[in-house]
Amino acid sequence: RFLAKLLQQNRTLQAVAVDSSRRMLAILHTRCDPERVKTIHANALTQTPPPNTDLVVTHFFLDGFTQSDVDKLALQIGRAVQPGTLWLISDFCIPQHGAIRPVALAYVRSLYFAFRILTGLRVTQLPNHATSLFAAGFHRIACHRLLGGVLFSELWQRAGL
């Protein structure tokens, strides 16, 4: 849905979408103009974005990877893109403090349990994407939290050399 809206608002935008799920790519093709979206059926860890990439988007995506995989992915993307490239991330978070923490912990655990049953996902905890992106040369330029911090969206930018 995000990509469809982004393409609608920017008529010159071209996109590359990588997913290991053929079903997700098929859904993408029903929502987006296939002339403007190149799809790649592959594991994201085996792909690098084109050098002219302006924006990387990972909505509710990094939570499906181990910490070492997120480290690898961030370094891979950081090496491939130019300074100034933006990376938009949305995902779940377990707040460190507050009354919402136990609720968030139970919610995230139940999501991992459901995905394990439905998809065979072996990951059981949220990775720390921030350390991975910092190590790959990105810095956070904006952050928005919802539901007491359980959901977040962050905008990161590849620093100059």
N, C-alpha and C positions, 0 to 999 in steps of 0.2 A: 504494500500500500504506500509506503514511504516513497519508493522509487517511482511509482506511477504518478504520484502527486508532484514530485520533483521534476519529472519529465514534462508534465503538463505546464508547470510554471516556467520552465526554461526550454524553449523550443529548439535550441541548438545543442543541448546536452546529449552526449553519447555516454553509455554506461557499459560496464563489464560486470557480470554477476557470476560469482563462483559458488557452487553448492554441490555437496556430495549426494543430495537427494534429487532424483529425476522428477519426483512429484512436485517439489518446491519450485523447480525450474519451469515445469509445465504451468503451474499456477501463475508464476511471474509472466509467462508469455500470454496468458489470458488478460492480464492487467496492463501490460506495457506493449508498446509498439516494438515488435521484433526487429524492425529496421534500425532502431536506436539502441537496442540492448543486445550485446553479445553475451551469450551464456556459455559457461564452461562447467561441464559435469566433472568435478574433481574435488579432492580434499584440498581445502584452502592452504594447508601446510606445504603443498607441492606447487603452488602458484605464486607468481609475483605480479604486482600491478604494473601496467605499462608505465614507462618513465614520464609521460606527460600527465599522469594522474593528478587531479586537483583535489579530490575528495575520496576518502575511504569511509565506508559506513558499515558498522557491525552492530545491528540492533538485536539484542537478545541472542547473541552468537558466541561470545567469548566464554560464557558460562558452561558451554559444552566441551571445553578444553581443560586439560591439566595445566598447572602453573608452568611446567617446562614447555608445553606446546604454545602457550600464550607468549612466553619469553621468545621462543623461536619465531613465531608469527610476527611479533612486533619488530624484531631485528630484521627479518626478511623484508617487511614493508618499509621500515625505516631506511634500509640500504637502497631500496628500489625507487623511492620517490624523491622529488626535489624539495629543498627548503621552502617552507610556506604551505606545503600540502596539508590539508585539514583531515582529521580523523574524527568522525562522529560516532560515539558509543552510547548505547542505551542498554541497561541491564538491571539485574537485581543486586541488592546490597543488604548486608546485615549490619544495622547501626551498632556502633561500639557501646553506646549507652542509651538509657531511656527505657520507658515502659514498652515501647514498640519492639525492642530487641527480642524478647522471647517469642512474640508473635511472628516476627520476621524469620527467626531461626526455624520455627515449626513450618512456616509457609515454604521456605526455600527447601527444607528437607523433604517436604511432601512433593514438591515439584520434581526434585531429583529422583525420588522413589517412583513417581508416575512415569518419568521419562526412561527410567531403567526398565520398567515393565513393558512400556509401549515400544521403545526403540532399542533397548539393549545398552543404553548409555552407561558407561562404567565410571564416569566422573561423579564424585560425591560432594564436592565443595567448590565454592566460588573461588576463582583465581584472583590474585591481586594484580589487576591489569595496569594499575598506575605505576608500579615499580617496573613493569615490562616496558611500558611506553616511555618512561623517563630514560631507561637504559638504552632505548632505541633512538633517542634524540628528539623526542616529542615533549612539549610542555602544554599543560592544561590552560586553556584560555577562557573557558566558561563551564559552569556546572549548574544543573538544575535538579533538585531533588523533589520527589513526590511521596505521598503516603508515609510521612515521617522518616523518609530516607530509605525506604524499602526499594523504591525505583529511582533510577537516576538517568540523566542524559548529560554527557560531557562532550565538549569540543576541545580537541587537542590539535596542536600545530607542530609540524616538523621544523625544528630550529635550523637557523642558517649554519653554514660550516665555518 
